[in-house]
Amino acid sequence: MNDPRKVEADPEAKYFGVRLNDQSPVSDDKPRLGSITFEQWFAKSAQPK
């Protein structure tokens, strides 16, 4: 917690060797988008299966 180094974002950084853009993380041109809060996800994932 007492690390004096500064963290800087690198917009040119590559992800697994590929430069990403705003559309990169989706599977195709018609993704099914939804929304879930962390609390909703956590409550669901904490339930026994």
N, C-alpha and C positions, 0 to 999 in steps of 0.2 A: 504494500500500500504506500510505501514511501519511495517509490521508484521515480526519480526525477526525469526520466526520459519522456519525450513528447511522442505521442502516437499521431501519425499523419496518414490520411487516406491516399491511395494511389489509384486514380481513375484509369490508368493504363495497365494495372495489374491483371495478370491472366489467371484463369480458373482452370486447373488441369490442362494448362497450355493453350487455352482459348480465351480470347477477349470477349467478354459478355456485353450485351446491350440490354435495354429494357424488356425486350421480347424473348431473351434467351432462356429464362427458366421455365417456359411453358412448353407443353408437349407438342402442340400443333397450332393451327390458326383458329381453332374453335375450342379453347379450354373451358371447362366447367369451373367457374369461379364462385366462391362462397366466402363466408366470413365466420370466424369463430374466435372467441376470446380465449386467452390463456386459461382463464378460470373454467370455461366450459370444456375445453380440451382436457384439462387436468382432472376435472370431476369424472369425465367419461373414461379416461385412461386409468383412473384409480379403481374402477369397478372390477370385481373379479369376473373372469370369463368362464 
